[in-house]
Amino acid sequence: MELFRGLRDEAVMWTLGTRNPVSGTGSTKPDSPVEHSGKTTSAGRKFKPLKFLRRNSKSNTNITAPDVHNTSSVITAPLEEVLTFEQNLERNRLSAAGQQLIEREEHLYGQISEEVVQSTTEREKEEKEQLTRDHKALLSHIDLAVKSSLSPDEDSLEALKSAVKAILQEEEQDRRWLNQEGKQPAWRPSECRRHHNTVLQSLVEERMENAELPPEESNKLRSSLQREVCGKGRRLQEDLLRVVKDVKGCYPEDMDICNLYGKMYHQAFSAGMRKIEEYGLGMEDCSYLLHWVNVAYPEILQNPELTKVINPETLGKLLTEELTTPLENQYLTHKETEVQTLINKVLKVEEQAWMDGSVPELRDDCYFSPLAIDVIQFINAAVKSVETVLGDTSKVQIIVCLLKDFLNSYKKFQEKVLKGSNNRNSRTVIMANLACVEQFRDYIVNKADIFPVDVKECCLSIVADMKNIGYTSLTSPIHKDLKSQYSCLGTPVWLEKKKQVFEMLFEGINKHTQDLKGLTDSCHQMVVQELLSQLHLEVTVEYVRRLLKRKIKLRDKEMQEQAARLVCEDGQRLHKLFTEAGSREEWLSDILPKIAEVLKLQDISSIQLEIVTLSQAYPDLSEFQVSALLSLKSNLSASAVKRVKKTLLDNQDTTSSLDAPPFFSKLQVK
């Protein structure tokens, strides 16, 4: 009987959880559920929702003793290791420790009748005080587990997993108490998740505050600010990758722990940057900080491992626009001034060399000027710097716009050189600078996307003017040398001597083209090609202009056909000469043959059709030029000329090709 009475009392004590009145006193026997191999037991009883009991006047307790007739399970049950609350804490089995506290909490605050409470007041008070202390101890261990969450060892991650489970248990217990009546523990609601977030924030802030670079990397940076910013950025990157790789698996998905960490690290980094920005920054530090804000930090967040779980769009920029705008203005103003100073210095050096009579450097038998290369390099370096620091291509326009003012200054220098053409080095300077003009044009065309449209068009216009002026200055002496040969074109001598007059002109042109071709090599090839193309155009224009001076009267069909043959043959020989030399003006091949066709035709309708065809190919053909051409055919009546001109005017506006290159507008007819 004593044995059965002892077993009955033992069962009652297990059920009440008061076998050891004060938990945590070193007893090895648990007073609440224990964990073994991850399972929670309580003498066969699972955790139940809190339920407050009514007063029972007939009994001190409503707990039923176990069936004394079936004691074999108690006596023969296999021995299992049972852990006390303190042992669970020591082993970081925090979820088990938390479950033990919840069981004791339910017993003390929710599963004892008032009679029992009144009869055990002192004992209950002691148990509640001990439970309060144990709950604080649990929270302290949870804090430690959270603070160690970024440690690389496996034990820390296991402790964190258990801590997270304990937090979720505490949250669930808070929700249960919301639906219960009666006096609840002083720590309810414990708001354990909010406390977890606070601890996490403190951890992040501390790690960011103490972030440092390894000495070998720190020594590569020029200032303490750069070392601090880079150290914080490195810490953020490494920690977030560790969160994604290791810490994420310790939390349930609905806690969205990666985005929580991302937000906290972003805020800590941003706060650190704001403190740094409050002090006046030198240009190097200013540009370094802007680079991190605009480029380096966004690149970190775009890491594929991070973008899978962290949304960078929700984080925003490290510094607000209000804070970055003054820094960007400071940086851009500095860059603008720096580039302007450098490119103006380059032009002054070039101008001084010309004034001193220096001949440009010869490279591979070509006159060479480094001006364009230097200016483009300075602008390009500044553009790349702005893109690197600000991460915004639109803001490089403040740099490339400097090129417009520079080209205007360069053009004025070219005009000075042309006015001083008697200087022995003027021609060589123009030749060298034409290569520079071509380099500027290529740069503007290739980088058109970074120029404002109006600035790009203005720059290309200046470059085109400089090219034309430069080429004209080089071709003018050629035309001056050929003046006597030109003078015989379109005259009776030209018609009578047939090929002799043109042959002299041809030989003179050929000599000059060979001289120009002698300048051709890798650095001047484009310039010489352009120069030959322009000379090709100018010679053709001069040939037509001489014809339209009306110094010859083609009185009959025979003379007109003879003149037509000469014009056609001359045109073919000129075109072959220039294209073989390097001219790219293929379109000039049709002009003299079309004029020859007008001279040859006798039927008015055919002449009308040919003039219309000519005007369609060259819309700048004028009425006065048609009159001059038809006046060569002295057998053509005034009424016939009038009909042809009317046909021209009727068709010119409706059939003109806007894409045709200008030709007739380049020659004047008096």
C-alpha positions in Angstrom: 0.0 0.0 0.0 2.8 2.4 0.7 4.3 1.7 -2.7 1.0 2.5 -4.5 0.5 5.6 -2.3 4.0 6.8 -3.3 3.3 6.2 -7.0 0.1 8.1 -6.8 1.8 11.0 -5.1 4.5 10.9 -7.7 2.0 11.1 -10.6 0.3 14.1 -8.9 3.6 15.9 -8.5 4.6 15.2 -12.2 1.2 16.6 -13.3 1.5 19.8 -11.2 5.1 20.3 -12.2 5.9 21.0 -8.6 8.1 18.0 -7.7 10.9 20.4 -7.1 9.3 23.6 -5.7 12.0 25.9 -6.9 13.4 25.2 -10.4 16.9 25.9 -11.2 18.3 24.9 -7.8 20.7 22.3 -9.1 18.3 19.4 -8.9 18.8 16.8 -11.7 15.1 15.9 -11.7 13.0 18.1 -14.0 10.0 20.0 -12.7 8.6 20.5 -16.2 8.9 18.9 -19.7 12.3 17.9 -20.8 14.0 17.4 -24.2 15.6 14.2 -25.4 16.6 13.7 -29.0 14.5 16.8 -29.9 11.2 15.5 -28.4 9.3 17.1 -25.5 7.6 15.0 -22.8 5.7 15.6 -19.6 4.9 12.2 -18.3 2.9 11.6 -21.4 1.2 15.0 -21.3 1.5 17.4 -24.3 1.2 21.2 -24.1 -2.3 22.4 -24.0 -3.8 25.9 -24.5 -4.1 27.9 -21.3 -7.3 27.1 -19.5 -8.4 28.7 -16.2 -10.3 26.3 -13.8 -13.4 27.0 -11.7 -13.3 26.9 -7.9 -14.0 23.3 -6.6 -15.3 23.5 -3.0 -15.2 19.8 -2.5 -11.6 19.2 -3.4 -8.3 21.0 -3.2 -7.4 19.9 -6.7 -9.1 18.6 -9.8 -6.1 16.5 -10.8 -6.8 12.8 -11.2 -4.2 10.3 -9.9 -3.0 7.6 -12.3 -4.5 4.2 -12.3 -2.7 2.4 -9.4 -3.7 -0.9 -10.9 -1.6 -0.3 -14.0 1.9 0.7 -12.8 4.0 -1.5 -14.9 4.7 1.3 -17.4 6.1 3.5 -14.7 8.3 0.8 -13.3 9.5 -0.8 -16.5 9.9 2.4 -18.7 13.4 2.6 -20.2 15.6 5.2 -18.6 16.1 8.3 -20.7 18.4 11.3 -20.2 16.4 14.2 -18.9 17.8 17.7 -18.9 17.1 20.5 -16.5 16.3 24.0 -17.7 19.9 25.0 -16.9 21.3 22.1 -18.8 19.3 23.0 -21.9 20.5 26.6 -21.6 24.1 25.5 -21.3 23.8 23.3 -24.4 22.0 26.1 -26.3 18.9 23.9 -26.6 16.9 27.1 -26.3 13.6 25.9 -27.8 13.5 23.0 -25.3 14.3 25.4 -22.4 11.6 27.8 -23.6 9.1 25.0 -23.7 10.0 24.1 -20.2 9.3 27.6 -19.1 6.0 27.8 -20.9 4.9 24.6 -19.1 5.8 26.1 -15.8 4.1 29.3 -16.7 0.9 27.5 -17.6 0.9 25.7 -14.3 1.6 28.7 -12.2 -0.8 31.2 -14.0 -3.4 29.1 -15.7 -4.0 25.5 -14.4 -4.4 25.8 -10.6 -7.7 26.3 -8.8 -8.0 29.2 -6.3 -8.0 26.7 -3.4 -4.6 25.4 -4.4 -3.3 28.9 -4.9 -4.5 30.0 -1.5 -3.0 27.0 0.2 0.4 27.4 -1.5 0.9 31.2 -1.6 4.5 31.3 -0.4 5.6 28.4 -2.6 3.8 29.9 -5.6 5.5 33.3 -5.1 8.9 31.7 -5.0 8.2 29.7 -8.1 7.0 32.8 -10.0 10.1 34.7 -9.0 12.3 31.9 -10.1 10.3 31.6 -13.4 10.8 35.4 -14.0 14.6 34.9 -13.5 14.6 31.9 -15.8 12.7 33.7 -18.4 15.3 36.6 -18.3 18.0 34.0 -18.6 16.3 32.4 -21.6 16.1 35.8 -23.3 19.8 36.5 -22.5 20.8 33.2 -24.2 18.6 34.0 -27.2 20.3 37.4 -27.4 23.7 35.7 -27.3 22.6 33.3 -30.1 21.4 36.1 -32.3 24.6 38.1 -31.6 26.7 35.1 -32.6 24.6 34.4 -35.8 27.2 35.8 -38.1 30.0 33.6 -36.7 31.1 31.0 -39.2 31.0 28.0 -36.9 28.3 25.3 -37.0 27.5 25.5 -33.3 26.5 29.1 -33.6 24.1 28.3 -36.4 22.6 25.4 -34.4 22.2 27.7 -31.4 20.5 30.3 -33.7 18.1 27.7 -35.1 17.0 26.8 -31.6 16.8 30.4 -30.5 14.5 31.2 -33.5 12.2 28.3 -32.5 12.1 29.6 -28.9 11.2 33.1 -30.3 8.3 31.6 -32.3 7.2 29.7 -29.1 7.2 32.9 -27.2 5.2 34.7 -29.9 2.7 31.9 -29.9 2.4 32.1 -26.1 1.8 35.9 -26.4 -1.1 35.2 -28.8 -2.6 32.6 -26.4 -2.6 35.0 -23.5 -4.6 37.6 -25.6 -7.6 35.3 -25.4 -7.3 34.4 -21.7 -8.6 36.0 -18.6 -6.8 36.3 -15.3 -3.5 37.7 -14.2 -0.8 37.0 -16.6 3.0 37.1 -16.1 4.6 40.5 -15.9 6.7 39.7 -19.1 3.6 39.0 -21.2 3.4 39.9 -23.9 7.1 39.3 -24.2 7.3 40.6 -27.8 10.2 38.4 -28.4 10.4 39.0 -32.1 10.6 42.8 -31.7 13.3 42.3 -29.1 15.1 40.0 -31.5 15.0 42.7 -34.2 16.4 45.3 -31.7 19.3 43.0 -30.8 19.9 42.3 -34.5 19.9 46.0 -35.2 22.4 46.6 -32.4 24.6 43.8 -33.8 24.6 45.2 -37.3 25.4 48.7 -36.1 28.2 47.4 -34.0 29.7 45.4 -36.8 29.5 48.3 -39.2 30.9 50.7 -36.7 33.9 48.5 -36.1 34.5 47.5 -39.7 38.1 47.6 -40.8 40.1 46.6 -43.9 43.0 44.2 -43.8 46.3 46.2 -43.6 47.4 45.2 -47.2 44.2 46.7 -48.6 44.0 49.6 -46.2 47.5 50.8 -47.3 46.3 51.2 -50.9 43.8 53.9 -50.0 44.8 57.5 -49.6 42.8 58.8 -46.7 41.1 57.6 -43.5 37.7 58.5 -45.0 38.3 56.1 -48.0 39.5 53.4 -45.6 36.4 53.8 -43.5 33.9 53.9 -46.4 35.5 50.9 -48.1 35.7 49.0 -44.8 32.0 49.5 -44.2 31.1 48.5 -47.7 33.3 45.4 -47.5 31.7 44.4 -44.2 28.2 44.9 -45.6 28.9 42.8 -48.6 30.5 39.9 -46.7 27.9 39.8 -44.0 24.9 39.9 -46.4 26.4 37.0 -48.3 26.9 35.1 -45.1 23.2 35.8 -44.2 22.1 34.4 -47.6 24.4 31.4 -47.4 24.1 30.3 -43.7 21.7 32.4 -41.6 18.7 32.3 -43.9 18.3 28.6 -43.3 17.8 29.2 -39.5 14.6 31.2 -40.0 11.2 30.4 -41.3 10.4 32.0 -44.7 7.7 34.3 -43.4 10.3 36.2 -41.2 12.0 37.3 -44.5 15.2 37.5 -42.6 17.4 38.4 -45.7 15.4 41.6 -46.4 15.4 42.5 -42.7 19.2 42.2 -42.6 19.5 44.1 -45.9 17.4 46.9 -44.5 19.4 47.1 -41.3 22.8 47.1 -43.0 21.6 49.7 -45.5 20.4 51.9 -42.7 23.7 51.5 -40.8 25.8 52.2 -43.9 23.7 55.2 -44.8 24.0 56.6 -41.2 27.8 56.2 -41.4 27.9 58.0 -44.8 25.8 60.8 -43.5 28.2 61.4 -40.6 31.1 61.4 -43.0 29.3 63.8 -45.4 28.8 66.4 -42.6 32.5 67.3 -42.7 34.0 69.3 -45.6 35.4 66.9 -48.1 38.5 67.3 -50.4 38.0 66.5 -54.0 39.5 63.0 -53.8 37.3 62.1 -50.8 34.3 63.7 -52.4 34.6 61.7 -55.6 35.3 58.5 -53.6 32.2 58.9 -51.5 30.1 59.6 -54.6 31.5 56.6 -56.3 30.3 54.4 -53.4 26.9 56.0 -53.3 26.3 55.8 -57.1 28.2 52.9 -58.3 30.0 50.6 -55.8 27.1 50.1 -53.4 24.5 49.4 -56.2 26.9 46.9 -57.7 27.1 45.0 -54.4 23.3 44.8 -54.2 23.1 43.5 -57.7 25.2 40.4 -56.8 23.1 37.5 -58.2 23.3 35.7 -54.8 21.7 38.7 -53.1 19.1 39.6 -55.6 17.5 36.2 -55.2 16.4 37.1 -51.7 16.9 40.9 -51.2 15.1 43.5 -53.2 17.5 46.4 -53.7 14.7 48.6 -55.0 13.1 48.8 -51.6 16.4 50.0 -50.0 17.0 53.2 -52.1 20.2 55.1 -52.3 22.7 55.4 -49.5 22.4 59.2 -49.4 19.4 61.3 -50.3 19.4 63.5 -53.4 19.4 66.5 -51.0 22.8 65.4 -49.6 24.4 64.2 -52.9 23.5 67.2 -55.1 25.9 69.6 -53.5 28.7 67.0 -53.6 27.9 66.2 -57.3 28.0 69.9 -58.1 31.3 70.3 -56.3 32.7 67.4 -58.2 31.4 68.4 -61.6 32.6 72.0 -61.2 36.0 70.8 -60.4 36.1 68.5 -63.4 34.8 71.1 -65.7 37.5 73.6 -64.5 40.2 71.0 -64.7 39.4 69.9 -68.3 39.0 73.5 -69.5 42.4 74.4 -68.1 44.1 71.4 -69.7 42.6 71.8 -73.2 43.2 75.5 -73.3 46.8 74.9 -72.4 47.1 72.5 -75.3 45.9 75.1 -77.8 48.2 77.8 -76.3 51.2 75.4 -76.8 50.2 74.9 -80.4 49.7 78.6 -81.1 53.0 79.5 -79.5 54.9 76.9 -81.6 53.4 78.4 -84.8 54.3 81.9 -83.7 57.9 80.7 -83.0 58.1 79.4 -86.5 58.3 75.8 -85.5 57.5 73.2 -88.1 55.2 70.4 -86.9 56.8 67.1 -86.1 57.3 64.6 -88.9 56.1 61.1 -88.2 56.6 58.6 -91.0 57.1 61.6 -93.3 53.8 63.2 -92.2 53.3 66.4 -90.4 51.8 65.6 -87.0 50.2 67.5 -84.3 49.2 65.9 -80.9 46.5 68.5 -80.2 43.5 66.5 -81.0 44.8 63.4 -79.3 45.6 65.3 -76.1 42.2 67.2 -76.1 40.2 64.0 -76.7 42.1 62.1 -74.0 41.5 64.8 -71.5 37.8 64.9 -72.3 37.5 61.1 -72.4 39.2 60.7 -69.1 36.9 63.2 -67.5 33.8 61.6 -69.1 34.9 58.2 -67.7 35.6 59.7 -64.3 32.1 61.2 -64.2 30.5 58.0 -65.3 32.5 56.0 -62.7 31.8 58.5 -59.8 28.2 59.4 -60.6 27.1 56.3 -62.5 25.0 58.6 -64.8 26.0 59.2 -68.5 23.7 62.2 -68.8 25.8 64.2 -66.4 28.9 63.9 -68.7 27.3 66.5 -71.0 28.8 69.3 -68.9 32.2 68.0 -69.9 31.6 67.3 -73.6 30.0 70.7 -74.0 33.4 72.2 -73.4 34.4 70.9 -76.8 32.2 73.5 -78.5 34.0 76.5 -77.0 37.3 74.8 -77.6 36.6 74.2 -81.3 35.6 77.9 -81.7 38.9 78.9 -80.3 40.7 76.4 -82.5 39.0 77.8 -85.5 40.2 81.3 -84.6 43.7 80.0 -84.4 43.3 78.4 -87.8 42.2 81.8 -89.2 45.3 83.4 -87.7 47.5 80.8 -89.4 45.8 81.4 -92.8 46.3 85.2 -92.5 50.0 84.5 -91.8 50.2 82.3 -94.8 53.5 83.8 -95.8 55.1 82.2 -92.7 57.2 79.3 -93.8 55.5 76.9 -91.4 51.8 77.9 -92.1 51.2 75.3 -94.8 52.7 72.5 -92.7 50.7 73.7 -89.6 47.5 73.6 -91.6 48.3 70.2 -93.0 49.0 68.8 -89.5 45.8 70.4 -88.1 43.6 69.0 -90.8 44.4 65.6 -89.4 43.3 66.9 -86.0 40.1 68.2 -87.4 39.3 64.7 -88.9 40.0 63.2 -85.4 37.6 65.6 -83.8 34.9 64.8 -86.3 35.3 61.0 -85.8 35.2 61.5 -82.0 32.0 63.5 -82.2 30.3 61.1 -84.5 31.3 58.0 -82.5 30.3 59.6 -79.2 27.2 61.2 -80.5 25.1 59.7 -77.7 26.8 61.7 -74.9 26.4 65.0 -76.7 23.3 67.2 -76.5 21.9 67.3 -80.0 22.4 71.0 -80.4 26.0 70.9 -79.2 26.8 67.9 -81.4 25.4 69.7 -84.5 27.2 72.9 -83.6 30.5 71.0 -83.1 30.2 69.1 -86.4 29.4 72.4 -88.2 32.6 74.0 -86.8 34.6 71.0 -87.8 33.2 71.0 -91.3 34.0 74.7 -91.7 37.5 74.2 -90.5 38.0 71.3 -92.9 36.7 73.3 -95.8 38.8 76.3 -95.0 41.9 74.2 -94.5 41.4 72.3 -97.7 40.7 75.5 -99.6 43.8 77.1 -98.3 45.8 74.1 -99.7 44.0 73.9 -103.0 44.0 77.6 -103.7 47.7 77.6 -104.8 46.9 74.7 -107.1 44.1 76.6 -108.9 46.4 79.7 -109.0 49.0 77.6 -110.7 46.5 76.2 -113.2 44.8 79.5 -114.0 46.4 79.8 -117.5 45.2 76.3 -118.5 41.7 77.0 -117.1 41.5 80.2 -119.2 41.4 78.3 -122.5 38.5 76.1 -121.6 35.2 77.0 -123.4 37.0 79.1 -125.9 37.5 78.8 -129.7 41.1 77.7 -129.1 39.9 74.9 -126.9 37.5 73.7 -129.7 40.0 74.2 -132.5 43.0 72.6 -130.9 40.8 69.9 -129.6 42.8 67.8 -127.0 45.9 70.0 -126.8 44.3 72.6 -124.4 42.9 70.0 -122.0 46.1 68.0 -122.2 48.1 70.8 -120.6 45.5 71.2 -117.9 45.5 67.5 -117.3 49.2 67.3 -116.9 49.2 70.2 -114.4 46.4 68.6 -112.4 48.2 65.2 -112.4 51.4 66.8 -111.1 49.5 68.3 -108.1 47.6 65.1 -107.4 50.9 63.2 -107.3 52.3 65.8 -104.9 49.3 65.3 -102.6 49.5 61.5 -102.9 53.0 61.7 -101.7 51.7 62.9 -98.4 49.6 59.8 -98.0 50.3 57.2 -95.3 48.6 55.8 -92.2 48.3 59.1 -90.4 47.4 61.4 -93.4 45.5 59.0 -95.6 42.1 60.3 -94.7 43.2 63.9 -95.0 44.7 63.4 -98.4 41.7 61.5 -99.5 39.4 64.4 -98.5 41.8 66.9 -100.0 41.8 65.1 -103.4 38.0 64.8 -103.2 37.7 68.5 -102.7 40.2 69.3 -105.5 38.2 66.9 -107.8 35.0 68.9 -107.0 36.7 72.3 -107.4 38.3 71.4 -110.8 34.9 70.1 -112.1 33.2 73.2 -110.9 35.9 75.4 -112.6 35.5 73.5 -115.8 31.7 74.0 -116.0 32.1 77.7 -114.9 34.5 78.3 -117.8 32.0 76.7 -120.2 29.1 78.9 -119.0 31.2 82.1 -119.5 29.9 81.9 -123.1 33.2 82.7 -124.8 32.3 80.4 -127.7 29.3 80.2 -130.1 28.3 76.8 -131.3 26.6 77.8 -134.5 25.5 74.5 -135.9 25.0 70.8 -135.2 28.5 69.8 -136.1 30.2 72.3 -133.7 27.8 71.3 -131.0 28.5 67.6 -131.4 32.2 68.3 -131.5 32.0 70.3 -128.2 29.9 67.6 -126.7 32.5 65.0 -127.5 35.3 67.1 -126.0 33.3 67.8 -122.8 32.4 64.1 -122.4 36.0 62.9 -123.0 37.4 65.6 -120.7 35.0 64.6 -118.0 35.9 60.9 -118.3 39.7 61.6 -118.1 39.3 64.0 -115.1 37.1 61.5 -113.2 39.6 58.6 -113.8 42.5 60.7 -112.8 41.0 61.8 -109.5 39.4 58.5 -108.5 42.6 56.6 -109.1 44.5 59.2 -107.0 42.0 58.7 -104.1 39.0 60.9 -104.6 35.7 59.4 -103.4 33.4 61.8 -105.3 32.0 59.2 -107.7 28.8 61.3 -108.2 30.9 63.9 -110.2 31.2 61.4 -113.1 27.8 62.2 -114.5 27.9 66.0 -114.6 30.0 66.7 -117.7 28.4 63.9 -119.8 24.9 65.3 -119.0 26.0 68.8 -120.0 27.5 67.3 -123.2 24.2 65.6 -123.9 22.4 69.0 -123.8 25.0 70.5 -126.2 24.5 67.6 -128.6 20.7 67.4 -128.8 18.8 69.3 -131.5 15.2 68.5 -130.8 13.6 70.9 -128.4 11.5 68.2 -126.6 14.7 66.1 -126.1 16.5 69.2 -124.7 13.6 69.9 -122.4 13.7 66.3 -121.1 17.5 66.4 -120.6 17.3 69.6 -118.7 14.6 68.2 -116.4 16.8 65.1 -115.9 19.7 67.3 -115.0 17.7 69.4 -112.6 16.4 66.2 -110.9 20.0 65.0 -110.3 21.2 68.4 -109.2 18.4 70.4 -107.6 20.6 73.5 -107.2 20.6 74.0 -111.0 19.3 77.5 -111.6 17.4 79.2 -114.4 20.4 81.5 -115.1 22.7 78.6 -115.5 20.3 76.9 -117.9 20.2 80.1 -119.9 24.0 80.3 -120.0 24.2 76.7 -121.2 21.6 77.1 -123.9 23.2 80.3 -125.1 26.2 78.2 -126.3 23.8 76.7 -128.9 23.5 79.9 -131.0 21.1 78.3 -133.4 18.5 77.9 -130.7 15.7 80.6 -130.9 14.7 82.7 -128.0 11.3 81.1 -127.9 12.8 77.7 -127.7 15.1 78.8 -124.8 12.0 80.2 -123.1 10.1 76.9 -123.4 13.0 74.9 -122.0 13.3 77.3 -119.0 9.6 77.1 -118.4 9.8 73.3 -118.4 12.6 73.5 -115.8 10.6 75.8 -113.5 7.5 73.6 -113.8 9.3 70.5 -112.8 12.0 71.7 -110.5 10.0 72.1 -107.3 8.1 68.8 -107.6 10.9 66.4 -108.7 14.0 67.7 -106.8 16.1 65.2 -104.8 16.8 66.6 -101.4 19.7 64.1 -100.9 21.7 65.2 -104.0 25.0 66.9 -103.1 25.3 70.6 -104.1 27.2 71.4 -107.3 25.8 74.3 -109.4 25.4 76.4 -106.3 29.2 76.4 -106.1 29.6 78.3 -109.4 28.3 81.8 -110.2 27.1 82.9 -113.6 27.1 86.5 -114.5 
